[in-house]
Amino acid sequence: MAMSFFDQFASPTYMGIPLIAISIALPWVLYPTPTTRWLNNRMLTLQGWVMNRFTNQLMISLNVKGHKWAMLFSSLMIFLITINMLGLLPYTFTPTTQLSMNMGLAVPMWLATVIIGMRNQPTIALGHLLPEGTPVLLIPVLIIIETISLFIRPLALGVRLTANLTAGHLLIQLIATAVFVLLPLMPAVAILTAAILFLLTILEVAVAMIQAYVFVLLLSLYLQENV
């Protein structure tokens, strides 16, 4: 019975063909296409306002060179938010619960920020590996520690997103199963458990948005160190 809880994280297939590509491409179909009109409808206006607010908040700590990443970061955040939110619907699959996909997003983006730093300002980029004023005896140890922490960054990005979404989905399924089991035995307890489930679902909606924002925010901080 315990193993069946993890079946929701298996990639769905149809006639042996993985459907994860459809679940990744579907969010882009849901957004309205901007028009060239002076006056837009409310959905397009809200969409543009959200994108502008997020872009301003994200780019405020970056210099002009880092502003080239605004479109990429904004698109990535909207993409992650949509996938995470759609994954909360019943009988749906959440691609961001797969560590392989999250690492596929985190590693290239992190590597791009490192390459930019090494190309534009190699002295400053390498200087992050050794804090100023370090005692001579601690220099080799600190260089090793800082190098390891540098290479752990993409792993932390992917694992953080995967672990938070996986834990939330498992908790929702466990509590929902408890509601169905307790309903014929103890209706009052089942109703109380259902109320907790409702509150947890609201919390997971917030987590789905916050984790997408944190993922992109950390990437912007890594970029800030290298531009």
Buried (B, 14 or more C-beta within 10 A) or exposed (E): EEEEEEEBBEBBEEEEEEEBEEBBEBBEEEEEEEEEEEEBEEEBEEBEEBBEEBBEEBBEEBEEEBEEBBEEBBEBBBBBBBBBBBBBEEEBBBBBBBBEBBBEBBBEBBEBBBEBBEEEBEEEBEEEBBEEEEEEEEEEEBBEEEEEEBEEBBBEBBBBBBBBBBEBBBBBBEBBEBBEEBBEEEEEEBEEBBEEBEEBBEEBBEBBBBBBBBBBBBBBEBBEEBB
